[in-house]
Amino acid sequence: MSKLKITSKEYHFRKPKKEDGAEVWELVKHTGNLDLNSSYSYLMWCEIFSDTSIVVVRKETQKVVGFISGFIHPEQQDTIFIWQVAVHASERGRGLATKMLLQLLERDYCVDVHYVEATVGPSNTPSKRLFLGLARKFQTNWKISDYFKADDFPSKGHEDELLFKIGPIEK
């Protein structure tokens, strides 16, 4: 499937703010494939980690249709860890997730970032494609390793989480 061109006439990419938290929570809730955290956590995420997170607003509706939460790894200042990537079902297949990642990496706050990490469940094909596609786009290395086992989670039914490490990224 070819990607449709994303235009600045359709979307606004920006840092999230506290007021986006409830709408981001709803977006993640309706993706159907992400772990839904508390609404409080999304309020805090949009407030405290806004420099390393992003929302996409569809200009026509003024609704949040995309969100990435990330943070600079406390022990690896050259690494941004991507916690969640959410794209509204109506917007999938347009390359929004890739565009959000690229815009995050272009921010002044991420000037020293040369690696992207994320955990991905083995059945999450869209996320695997997103991160491997990022490695191809930057023509860089990627490594996938075991990270969390299903038994590490308190609830049954959670699958393993693999660690994807992309980089070094030269911007």
Phi and psi in degrees as GROMACS dihedral restraints (atoms count N, CA, C in turn):
[ dihedral_restraints ]
;  ai    aj    ak    al  type     phi  dphi    fc
    3     4     5     6     1   -82.5    20    10
    4     5     6     7     1   146.7    20    10
    6     7     8     9     1   -77.8    20    10
    7     8     9    10     1   138.8    20    10
    9    10    11    12     1   -80.7    20    10
   10    11    12    13     1   150.0    20    10
   12    13    14    15     1   -69.8    20    10
   13    14    15    16     1   132.5    20    10
   15    16    17    18     1   -93.7    20    10
   16    17    18    19     1   126.0    20    10
   18    19    20    21     1  -114.7    20    10
   19    20    21    22     1   151.6    20    10
   21    22    23    24     1   -70.3    20    10
   22    23    24    25     1   -13.0    20    10
   24    25    26    27     1   -72.8    20    10
   25    26    27    28     1   -28.0    20    10
   27    28    29    30     1   -92.3    20    10
   28    29    30    31     1   -35.5    20    10
   30    31    32    33     1  -129.6    20    10
   31    32    33    34     1   150.6    20    10
   33    34    35    36     1  -122.1    20    10
   34    35    36    37     1   120.8    20    10
   36    37    38    39     1  -100.0    20    10
   37    38    39    40     1   128.1    20    10
   39    40    41    42     1  -157.1    20    10
   40    41    42    43     1   170.2    20    10
   42    43    44    45     1   -67.5    20    10
   43    44    45    46     1   141.2    20    10
   45    46    47    48     1   -73.2    20    10
   46    47    48    49     1   159.4    20    10
   48    49    50    51     1  -131.7    20    10
   49    50    51    52     1   163.4    20    10
   51    52    53    54     1   -48.1    20    10
   52    53    54    55     1   -39.3    20    10
   54    55    56    57     1   -65.8    20    10
   55    56    57    58     1   -15.3    20    10
   57    58    59    60     1   -83.6    20    10
   58    59    60    61     1   -14.9    20    10
   60    61    62    63     1   -53.0    20    10
   61    62    63    64     1   -47.2    20    10
   63    64    65    66     1   -65.3    20    10
   64    65    66    67     1   -41.0    20    10
   66    67    68    69     1   -69.7    20    10
   67    68    69    70     1   -35.5    20    10
   69    70    71    72     1   -65.2    20    10
   70    71    72    73     1   -42.7    20    10
   72    73    74    75     1   -57.0    20    10
   73    74    75    76     1   -44.9    20    10
   75    76    77    78     1   -62.8    20    10
   76    77    78    79     1   -41.5    20    10
   78    79    80    81     1   -60.6    20    10
   79    80    81    82     1   -49.9    20    10
   81    82    83    84     1   -62.8    20    10
   82    83    84    85     1   -41.1    20    10
   84    85    86    87     1   -56.3    20    10
   85    86    87    88     1   -40.4    20    10
   87    88    89    90     1   -88.9    20    10
   88    89    90    91     1    -2.7    20    10
   90    91    92    93     1   -68.6    20    10
   91    92    93    94     1   -33.0    20    10
   93    94    95    96     1    82.6    20    10
   94    95    96    97     1    -9.3    20    10
   96    97    98    99     1  -128.4    20    10
   97    98    99   100     1     4.8    20    10
   99   100   101   102     1  -110.4    20    10
  100   101   102   103     1   150.2    20    10
  102   103   104   105     1   -67.8    20    10
  103   104   105   106     1   126.0    20    10
  105   106   107   108     1   -88.5    20    10
  106   107   108   109     1   117.8    20    10
  108   109   110   111     1   -87.0    20    10
  109   110   111   112     1   175.6    20    10
  111   112   113   114     1   -65.6    20    10
  112   113   114   115     1   154.1    20    10
  114   115   116   117     1   -61.6    20    10
  115   116   117   118     1   -33.9    20    10
  117   118   119   120     1   -57.8    20    10
  118   119   120   121     1   -42.5    20    10
  120   121   122   123     1   -63.1    20    10
  121   122   123   124     1   -35.2    20    10
  123   124   125   126     1   -72.8    20    10
  124   125   126   127     1   -35.1    20    10
  126   127   128   129     1   -61.2    20    10
  127   128   129   130     1   -46.6    20    10
  129   130   131   132     1   -65.2    20    10
  130   131   132   133     1   -41.4    20    10
  132   133   134   135     1   -60.8    20    10
  133   134   135   136     1   -45.9    20    10
  135   136   137   138     1   -67.6    20    10
  136   137   138   139     1   -24.8    20    10
  138   139   140   141     1   -87.3    20    10
  139   140   141   142     1   -50.1    20    10
  141   142   143   144     1   -88.8    20    10
  142   143   144   145     1   -35.8    20    10
  144   145   146   147     1  -107.7    20    10
  145   146   147   148     1    31.3    20    10
  147   148   149   150     1   -67.8    20    10
  148   149   150   151     1   -27.2    20    10
  150   151   152   153     1   -68.0    20    10
  151   152   153   154     1   -23.6    20    10
  153   154   155   156     1  -118.2    20    10
  154   155   156   157     1    19.8    20    10
  156   157   158   159     1  -130.8    20    10
  157   158   159   160     1   167.0    20    10
  159   160   161   162     1  -150.8    20    10
  160   161   162   163     1   146.6    20    10
  162   163   164   165     1  -121.6    20    10
  163   164   165   166     1   151.9    20    10
  165   166   167   168     1  -118.6    20    10
  166   167   168   169     1   127.1    20    10
  168   169   170   171     1  -111.4    20    10
  169   170   171   172     1   128.7    20    10
  171   172   173   174     1   -77.0    20    10
  172   173   174   175     1   119.4    20    10
  174   175   176   177     1   -60.8    20    10
  175   176   177   178     1   -37.6    20    10
  177   178   179   180     1   -60.9    20    10
  178   179   180   181     1   -39.9    20    10
  180   181   182   183     1  -106.7    20    10
  181   182   183   184     1   -13.8    20    10
  183   184   185   186     1    60.2    20    10
  184   185   186   187     1    28.1    20    10
  186   187   188   189     1  -102.2    20    10
  187   188   189   190     1   143.9    20    10
  189   190   191   192     1   -72.5    20    10
  190   191   192   193     1   121.5    20    10
  192   193   194   195     1  -117.9    20    10
  193   194   195   196     1    -1.9    20    10
  195   196   197   198     1  -153.9    20    10
  196   197   198   199     1   149.6    20    10
  198   199   200   201     1  -155.9    20    10
  199   200   201   202     1   136.3    20    10
  201   202   203   204     1  -128.6    20    10
  202   203   204   205     1   131.0    20    10
  204   205   206   207     1  -106.9    20    10
  205   206   207   208     1   133.0    20    10
  207   208   209   210     1  -151.0    20    10
  208   209   210   211     1   167.2    20    10
  210   211   212   213     1  -152.9    20    10
  211   212   213   214     1   155.0    20    10
  213   214   215   216     1   -75.6    20    10
  214   215   216   217     1   127.4    20    10
  216   217   218   219     1   -60.9    20    10
  217   218   219   220     1   125.5    20    10
  219   220   221   222     1   -61.7    20    10
  220   221   222   223     1   -27.0    20    10
  222   223   224   225     1  -103.0    20    10
  223   224   225   226     1    -2.7    20    10
  225   226   227   228     1  -141.3    20    10
  226   227   228   229     1    85.6    20    10
  228   229   230   231     1   -63.9    20    10
  229   230   231   232     1   -11.0    20    10
  231   232   233   234     1   -96.1    20    10
  232   233   234   235     1    12.8    20    10
  234   235   236   237     1  -127.5    20    10
  235   236   237   238     1   129.0    20    10
  237   238   239   240     1  -101.8    20    10
  238   239   240   241     1   128.3    20    10
  240   241   242   243     1   -98.2    20    10
  241   242   243   244     1   123.2    20    10
  243   244   245   246     1   -93.6    20    10
  244   245   246   247     1   116.8    20    10
  246   247   248   249     1   -83.5    20    10
  247   248   249   250     1   -55.2    20    10
  249   250   251   252     1  -139.0    20    10
  250   251   252   253     1   145.7    20    10
  252   253   254   255     1  -126.4    20    10
  253   254   255   256     1   118.8    20    10
  255   256   257   258     1  -127.0    20    10
  256   257   258   259     1   131.0    20    10
  258   259   260   261     1  -131.3    20    10
  259   260   261   262     1   129.6    20    10
  261   262   263   264     1   -56.8    20    10
  262   263   264   265     1   141.8    20    10
  264   265   266   267     1   -53.4    20    10
  265   266   267   268     1   -35.8    20    10
  267   268   269   270     1   -70.0    20    10
  268   269   270   271     1   -14.2    20    10
  270   271   272   273     1  -111.0    20    10
  271   272   273   274     1    -0.9    20    10
  273   274   275   276     1   -69.1    20    10
  274   275   276   277     1   151.4    20    10
  276   277   278   279     1    85.4    20    10
  277   278   279   280     1     8.1    20    10
  279   280   281   282     1  -106.9    20    10
  280   281   282   283     1    -1.8    20    10
  282   283   284   285     1    84.6    20    10
  283   284   285   286     1    16.2    20    10
  285   286   287   288     1   -63.6    20    10
  286   287   288   289     1   -40.3    20    10
  288   289   290   291     1   -62.3    20    10
  289   290   291   292     1   -44.6    20    10
  291   292   293   294     1   -62.2    20    10
  292   293   294   295     1   -44.4    20    10
  294   295   296   297     1   -62.0    20    10
  295   296   297   298     1   -39.6    20    10
  297   298   299   300     1   -63.2    20    10
  298   299   300   301     1   -45.7    20    10
  300   301   302   303     1   -59.7    20    10
  301   302   303   304     1   -45.3    20    10
  303   304   305   306     1   -62.6    20    10
  304   305   306   307     1   -41.0    20    10
  306   307   308   309     1   -67.2    20    10
  307   308   309   310     1   -37.0    20    10
  309   310   311   312     1   -60.6    20    10
  310   311   312   313     1   -46.1    20    10
  312   313   314   315     1   -66.6    20    10
  313   314   315   316     1   -22.8    20    10
  315   316   317   318     1   -83.5    20    10
  316   317   318   319     1   -10.6    20    10
  318   319   320   321     1   -67.5    20    10
  319   320   321   322     1   147.4    20    10
  321   322   323   324     1   -55.8    20    10
  322   323   324   325     1   -36.1    20    10
  324   325   326   327     1   -60.7    20    10
  325   326   327   328     1   -27.3    20    10
  327   328   329   330     1  -103.1    20    10
  328   329   330   331     1    20.1    20    10
  330   331   332   333     1   -58.9    20    10
  331   332   333   334     1   -31.9    20    10
  333   334   335   336     1   -94.2    20    10
  334   335   336   337     1     4.9    20    10
  336   337   338   339     1   -81.1    20    10
  337   338   339   340     1   126.8    20    10
  339   340   341   342     1  -127.1    20    10
  340   341   342   343     1    -1.9    20    10
  342   343   344   345     1  -136.2    20    10
  343   344   345   346     1   146.6    20    10
  345   346   347   348     1  -119.3    20    10
  346   347   348   349     1   129.9    20    10
  348   349   350   351     1  -121.8    20    10
  349   350   351   352     1   150.9    20    10
  351   352   353   354     1  -161.1    20    10
  352   353   354   355     1   151.7    20    10
  354   355   356   357     1  -101.1    20    10
  355   356   357   358     1   141.6    20    10
  357   358   359   360     1  -139.3    20    10
  358   359   360   361     1   132.1    20    10
  360   361   362   363     1   -71.5    20    10
  361   362   363   364     1   145.7    20    10
  363   364   365   366     1   -56.8    20    10
  364   365   366   367     1   -26.8    20    10
  366   367   368   369     1   -89.1    20    10
  367   368   369   370     1    -3.3    20    10
  369   370   371   372     1   -88.5    20    10
  370   371   372   373     1    76.7    20    10
  372   373   374   375     1   -59.9    20    10
  373   374   375   376     1   -42.8    20    10
  375   376   377   378     1   -59.2    20    10
  376   377   378   379     1   -40.5    20    10
  378   379   380   381     1   -69.2    20    10
  379   380   381   382     1   -39.1    20    10
  381   382   383   384     1   -60.1    20    10
  382   383   384   385     1   -43.9    20    10
  384   385   386   387     1   -63.9    20    10
  385   386   387   388     1   -40.2    20    10
  387   388   389   390     1   -59.4    20    10
  388   389   390   391     1   -51.1    20    10
  390   391   392   393     1   -75.1    20    10
  391   392   393   394     1   -36.8    20    10
  393   394   395   396     1   -69.0    20    10
  394   395   396   397     1   -34.0    20    10
  396   397   398   399     1   -64.7    20    10
  397   398   399   400     1   -36.1    20    10
  399   400   401   402     1   -63.2    20    10
  400   401   402   403     1   -41.9    20    10
  402   403   404   405     1   -62.1    20    10
  403   404   405   406     1   -42.1    20    10
  405   406   407   408     1   -64.8    20    10
  406   407   408   409     1   -42.1    20    10
  408   409   410   411     1   -59.5    20    10
  409   410   411   412     1   -40.1    20    10
  411   412   413   414     1   -91.8    20    10
  412   413   414   415     1     1.3    20    10
  414   415   416   417     1    48.6    20    10
  415   416   417   418     1    54.8    20    10
  417   418   419   420     1  -130.6    20    10
  418   419   420   421     1   179.9    20    10
  420   421   422   423     1   -78.1    20    10
  421   422   423   424     1   158.9    20    10
  423   424   425   426     1  -145.6    20    10
  424   425   426   427     1   148.6    20    10
  426   427   428   429     1  -139.4    20    10
  427   428   429   430     1   136.9    20    10
  429   430   431   432     1  -120.1    20    10
  430   431   432   433     1   127.5    20    10
  432   433   434   435     1  -139.1    20    10
  433   434   435   436     1   161.3    20    10
  435   436   437   438     1   -63.5    20    10
  436   437   438   439     1   145.8    20    10
  438   439   440   441     1  -135.4    20    10
  439   440   441   442     1   -73.5    20    10
  441   442   443   444     1  -109.9    20    10
  442   443   444   445     1   133.2    20    10
  444   445   446   447     1   -90.9    20    10
  445   446   447   448     1   155.5    20    10
  447   448   449   450     1   -54.0    20    10
  448   449   450   451     1   -36.3    20    10
  450   451   452   453     1   -68.5    20    10
  451   452   453   454     1   -16.7    20    10
  453   454   455   456     1   -71.0    20    10
  454   455   456   457     1   -23.2    20    10
  456   457   458   459     1   -86.2    20    10
  457   458   459   460     1   142.4    20    10
  459   460   461   462     1   -69.3    20    10
  460   461   462   463     1   -28.1    20    10
  462   463   464   465     1   -97.7    20    10
  463   464   465   466     1   143.6    20    10
  465   466   467   468     1   -76.0    20    10
  466   467   468   469     1   151.4    20    10
  468   469   470   471     1    97.9    20    10
  469   470   471   472     1    -7.7    20    10
  471   472   473   474     1   -82.2    20    10
  472   473   474   475     1   132.3    20    10
  474   475   476   477     1   -83.5    20    10
  475   476   477   478     1   170.2    20    10
  477   478   479   480     1   -55.9    20    10
  478   479   480   481     1   158.4    20    10
  480   481   482   483     1  -122.6    20    10
  481   482   483   484     1   123.5    20    10
  483   484   485   486     1   -94.3    20    10
  484   485   486   487     1   144.3    20    10
  486   487   488   489     1   -94.0    20    10
  487   488   489   490     1   121.3    20    10
  489   490   491   492     1   -99.1    20    10
  490   491   492   493     1   127.5    20    10
  492   493   494   495     1  -124.4    20    10
  493   494   495   496     1   119.6    20    10
  495   496   497   498     1  -112.5    20    10
  496   497   498   499     1   129.2    20    10
  498   499   500   501     1   143.9    20    10
  499   500   501   502     1   175.8    20    10
  501   502   503   504     1   -75.3    20    10
  502   503   504   505     1   145.5    20    10
  504   505   506   507     1  -101.5    20    10
  505   506   507   508     1   125.3    20    10
  507   508   509   510     1  -105.7    20    10
  508   509   510   511     1   118.4    20    10
